[in-house]
Amino acid sequence: IDTNASQLQKSQSLAHHIFTRILYFSGGGTTDLSASQGHGNGNSKGRGQSKSVSLAPYNYHLGRLQLLNSLWLSFGLKEAFKAEFPNSKICSKQYIVNLADYNSALEALNMESSHIVKNDGKIDFSVVFSGSGSGRTSNSNSNSNSKTDSKRELNIELGSGFGEWAVYQAQANPSCDYVAVEMRSDRVGQMFSRAYLNNGGDPITNLCSVGSECGSFLRTKVKKGSVSKIFVNHPEPPTQTYGANDSILDAIAEGSEEPAHMLTSATLSIAAACLDPDGGEIIIVTDNRWYANLICSSALKVMKENSGLISTSNLNAKSGIRQVDVFYGKDPSQSIILYEGQPNEAIGHSTQRSQSAHTKTKGSTYFDRLWRKGAGNHAEREKRFIICLTRGCKKRTNINMDEKKKPKKKKRNSTSTK
């Protein structure tokens, strides 16, 4: 009887859950430089940025209709409405074509005047995670706590794939809210299903699955200064060996053109602007040492073009994480530390290990499962390289004594990832 009651309650909440926990804005490519250049915090001067860009005012009515229609047509919201609100006049609609229909949907969901997309196009996460607009603390998930909305961390993962990592983090950290951004619609759907079904348990309500190109999402949908942490786990490099040439890395750090990839200086600038000025962090984990080198150079480019926007985080005191390299710009005050170690709670990764010291059972990514079966030619099976950037400029205190003698970054072996 209890099982049937639980299933009925879950079924009755499906329409509301789809409406608030899937935001599909469609994509564009994660490596589309033309889409991401020129939208940093105003000081970038990279390719395509010499001319001022005039953007049309955001049409919030159209934006809300488009968002609702994507859920209505592609993610099952229409069928959920038919099951839960059979008498609603919009159940017969093939498309939601006007504001009257949109308002009818809100009324059925008891969300009158609670707009997920605000008039300026930014997402109101208090509505996303509460469904009422009264603050995220109204979240009915049993995992939630009583902290006020302003005290809850908002964390974003970029390039979430099938959502294994994000779902576990949300479940393990009920006092925080998570937004998982993935461009592919099928993966967005699988993420949502994974969180909603939750292996037969109550739906995980502090996770929202977003379908969008990462740079576009951060630039147009996220309020500046509102995010606690932005996580990027094993981003796809432009090539498996790009970053092996020191002269190219030096040129990028000084402002030269970058290859098309997810974490260009433009995207890093946008991400940094979204961070809480009081300790917000970008945490990047990769198995590819060459790509880690490239990301560090792109971060130096951000420092050069946006003075004071980011600084390198000090992790040497963190458990199990050690410094392996330092990247310097021409300005000696600008540097990025590259770390090595297994992601853990010290950098915001909740994990649960099995009895084997090297096998994670939960909290790992899709790629971790692939590596256990055999890594690629340029991927480390055990090593993970970590880059941690903090919003704002902080005095650096943890440079190794040996590094203080080096005015420029040390040369790396271009034939090895070790």
Secondary structure, 3 states (H helix, E strand, C coil): CHHHHHHHHHHHCHHHHHHHHEEEEECCCCCCHHHHCCCCCCCCCCCCCCCCCCCCCCCHHHHHHHHHHHHHHHCCHHHHHHHHCCCCHHHHCCCCCCHHHHHHHHHHCCCCCCCCECCCCCECHHHHCCCCCCCHHHCCCCCCCCCCHHHCEEEEEECCCCCHHHHHHHHHCCCEEEEEEECCHHHHHHHHHHHHHHHHCCCCCCEEEEEECHHHHHHHHCCCCCECEEEEECCCCCCCCCCCCHHHHHHHHCCCCCCCCCCCHHHHHHHHHHECCCCCEEEEEECCHHHHHHHHHHHHHHHHHCCCCEEECCCCCCCCEEEEEEEECCCCCCEEEEEEECCCHHHCCCCEECCCCCCEEECCCHHHHHHHHCCCCCCCCCCCEEEEEEECCCCCCCCCHHHHCCCCCCCCCCCCCC
